[in-house]
Structures are given as C-alpha cells and as structure tokens.
Amino acid sequence: MNADDYQTAYEGEDKYLLYFSQAPLKFWKYHDFERHFQALPIPPSKKTLISSYKLCLAQIKDNKKTLPYVKEKIETLLKDLTTNSSSACASTTYHINQGSSSVVNYGSNNTISTSNSDIITEKQNSSNSIPKHKRAFGDVDDEQQFAHKRKQETPVRPIDFIFSEETNSIPVPSPTPAEFRKAVYAYGVKALSKEFFMEDSFNLQQLINSFGPRTLGEQLDTMSAKLLMSIDLSNVIQVNALKLSLSRIVDSVNDKITSLFRQYLDDTFWKELSKVNITLCAGMPATSKNLYQAMMTEGSNNGKLNRKLLRVAVAKKKLSLLESNQTDSLQVLDIIDLLAKHCLSDSAILPNNTDSELTTYRKFAKIFDEILDDTMLDMLDGESTCKASKSIAKTHEKIYGSNIPLNNGFGRRIDLILATKNLELSTSEWKRDKTSPAKCLQQQSKNIRINKAILTYLLGLPFNEADSDRVFTVGMDWTGPMGYMFAIKQVKDIYVAKPISTLLMPSYLEELPSFEETLNRLYAWRNHHLSLKEIMLSALRKCEQEVFFSSVLGTSVSADIDNSPNIYLTPSRRRRSQTPATTDLDLEDLSNDEQ
C-alpha cells in the first residue's frame, strides 16, 4: 500500500476521528481537515477544529498499532500547524459553482462530474493580489493550505480517549436525535435548492454511519438523509417524498410515494402505521338522504333528469317545509337548486375548462356557504396566509440563521382555510381544470404539509386526553371538478397522511344522482370540524386563563418550545436568486405581506 493512502483503523462514531479513518494520509493536513468540516450546514468554530485536530492526531500517534512512518508524519503535521498559526500565510478560496459538480441529479440533461471550470482558485495575500486562474479538481487538494477565519468562538468539545491495548476504539456518543434531524433538514434544503455538493455528501454519509435510529421519527430522518443523497430533482415523486419525510410525514395518499417510502422503512415501521385508525363523523342525516333521492326521482322524466321538473319539485318541497316549519332539510334543497341551475343538460356540450383557479373555486364556495351556514366555522379564502406555516418559518430562521437557504419567515397562501375564532383547523386547495399532473402532485405535497403544520399547533393546546383520537386535520385537494379528501394524524413522533375518499362536483345534470355520495362526504367533513371546534376552543380558553393568571399572579405557564424543524418550506426567491428557475408551488404561493 502506498504510504500516502494510509488510513487509521477506527470504527467508532466520533466525527473527527472518522475523518482520519476515511481520508488517506495525504489529506491529513489541517487545511483539508478544516475545509471538510466547514462544509457542514452549521460548522464548528475554528478553535474547536484546531483543538480536535491536535487531540485526534495525538491519540493516533500514541496508539501502539500506529505505524512508525505515520507517527513521523503526524509530528510534522503538528509542527506545521504550530508554525502556520503563528505567521500570516496566503489563503486559497475555492468557488464551487452550482453545476455539474453537484452530487444531486437535476434531470436527464445533467451529469454528475467535476470539470476544470467548476472550481476557480483565488490567491490572496496581505501585500499583493494574484490574478485568478483555473486548475483541475484533483490538483487542488495537494497544493497550498488555507484557513477560514471565523469570529465566533465556542467551547472546545472534549474527545474521549479512543485507543487502548485491548481494542482499536472505544465508541463515543453519536449525534443526538435533535442534532441529526437539524443537520438532515439543512442538507435536505440544500439538495432541493440545488446547493448540495460532494463535500456535503461525504459529511452526510458520516452522519448516517454514526447515527442509530430508534423511534419512527428518527427512521424517517434517516430515510430523508439517504434519499437526498441520490435524489433526481426532475422526478416529482422523489421530490415530494423528500419534502414529506423531512416534515416527518408518511404519505399514504399517493401510492407511488408510499412505494418509495417502503424502500427505506422496514416492516416494523409499517406495522405501527397499520394500527392508525381515522374515522370521520357521520355525514348527512337519513332524512336528508331520503329527501335528496326523492328529488332526483320527482325531477326525472322516463328515468332522465329534467332541469325544469327538478327545480319545480325542489320549489314545491321548499314551500311545503316552510309552511310546516320543518326547515332542517332546506339546506339540501338549496344545494340541489344551485347545482341544477349551473349543470349542463346535454352531455354533448363541453364544459368550460379554461376557467381560472378563482372562478373554479367560486363554484364550490356557493355550496360550502350552504353546508357551513350557522356553524361558526369561518371560510378564510382568497389565498389567505396560513399563520401556522408563518410561525414555523420564523422558528426555522432562529434555528439556522443564514447557514442555509430559508424563506424569510413568510407564510404560505392557501385557497381555503377553515377556522373558528381565528383558530386554523385545516386547509384545502384548488387548481384549474387544465393543470399538469406534476403541479397537482406539488400541490398535494404542499397541502399535506400545511395541514400537518396546523395539526402540530392544535396538538400543543391543553385538550382532554380522552379527545385525542378525534384530533386530526382533514383537508381537500381539487383540480377542476375532481378532488379527494385526506386526513393527517399523529402517530408517536411522526404524522401519517391517509386518503378518505374521492370527490366529484357535477358538471352535467345526469351526474346529480351520484353527487349524493360526495355531498355526504362534505357533510362528514363539516361535522368533523364542528367536533374539532368544540375540543379546541375549550383548550384555547384554558391557555388564555393560564396566561392571565401568570401575568397577575406570577404562576408558571407550561412552555413546550420545539426547536426542531417542523415541515419543509421552500426557500424564498430572494435567497434562491442564484439558482435555476423553479416551478415549485411553494414558491408560487409565498405570501409577501409580512415578515
């Protein structure tokens, strides 16, 4: 074996010693060591790096199994470090462009390679400036040393004694689950922002090797780490899967994404998820169902619905119910009349599929106005900003600062937020009829994540434990007249998204009889939110009482502050100005009203 290719024998989990077990001897110089760790999303301070570098080399040198020529090399490296730290020396800055040097596949037209044009070297000296020049990637590591000057100084991280006569290594603590999650989320943001490079890949692999997942959430974090190492950013299924796993959500709504999750998660994981039971409240009462069917019969001629007959039958029934003060079923009659007026009578007529998203939503809003009448449930539409997503965005800024691309604390604009007393309960989204499948899938991922964000906030309120099985969010996704309903529910330290039913808004008169099933589901959606409203408003009152007594009596208020990333939020355009254009729906729906 070539002496320069020597690697120390170490199988522990200390990230600093792992470097010397994976990097050959020729890359043991301090500037190689420093450059490697400076590539981390939140790099250690220079003081910590120097201390760890010296301690690792000293421990390797003191180990009886280390070869003599390696010990001599270590002595030279330590002397060089002492000499260089006491004198001003030239520095080399490496600019790695966002291009073919990235380890992430950006699509079929891109290749993973490193060319001379990828790296530009600048030499800087205190007395003069040398013009820029280019050189091959392999030549860079063997040349001059460099050091990144950092202002921040953090306490030195102690490294336990590693080597002994009996064993090559004594295992040291791996990253905590919180540290691992924060790092994986940061790398995930970099990958989806096309800023994930070779050094990031090397560092992330070290993290994966040193971490042993125990909980369901930690398994999802590990899946995210492995997926982003090989992700194809032109594949919307892979992109959505990464965004959801970074958000600790298992997607059972889309079968293709579920299949991708199954490639990374073992049978034990899925056995836990199979126990999840999501049951909606009942839909329409039996009297309303019978009335709906009776109107379809009375409005038909020879088995075919007739618009005039149907509207006359509805009008007569309304009058009869009003005269007898039986107004409970009037709502269903009003909905039938609304649909009968706008549905096409001839199936040969093509519907107008060029309607805008707003026009598409307005057709639904009329039905929802009837269904939600007198419920104290508010429809916040017109692309309102989701407060839960905005709060999470600000938390992410506190965690990461400017270390990774973020979204500047903006919330997400949503087509419909169902709320009560300004408390968000769920979100639903619409797209016009002529929307590409890729954009529909992007909207699906976004809607699932935002509903999870709202659920996270609701679960933080002090509701009764007996009601916990009823606390989950139910959202809808619509494209033109076709849609589906899904639910998000917590399972230990993860969340699962499960489909509930498909939905169809009638475009033709002949579709009205089958609309009864969709209408029944919409009433179940309403009734679930009525139940959730009662649970959460009571919990909200408890919170307000705690805050009041804390302010006037000085009593303590339970503060469960989560400093962990919640859901993936796409960085804002301003922080992604140097990356290629994107079609991510999260970017299209950024709210710029507040920071």
HUPE-V162601 format. One record per helix or strand of 3 or more residues. SS is the DSSP state (helix for helix, strand for strand). FROM is the first residue (numbers start at 1). TO is the last residue. Records with the same first field share a line. If there is no record, write none. Layout:
SS=FROM-TO, FROM-TO
//
This chain:
helix=3-5, 15-22, 25-27, 30-38, 46-62, 68-85, 116-118, 137-140, 177-192, 198-210, 216-229, 236-246, 255-262, 267-273, 286-298, 307-323, 330-342, 357-371, 387-400, 437-459, 465-470, 509-511, 515-553, 573-576, 585-588
strand=91-96, 119-124, 249-251, 378-385, 412-420, 423-431, 473-479, 482-491, 494-504
//
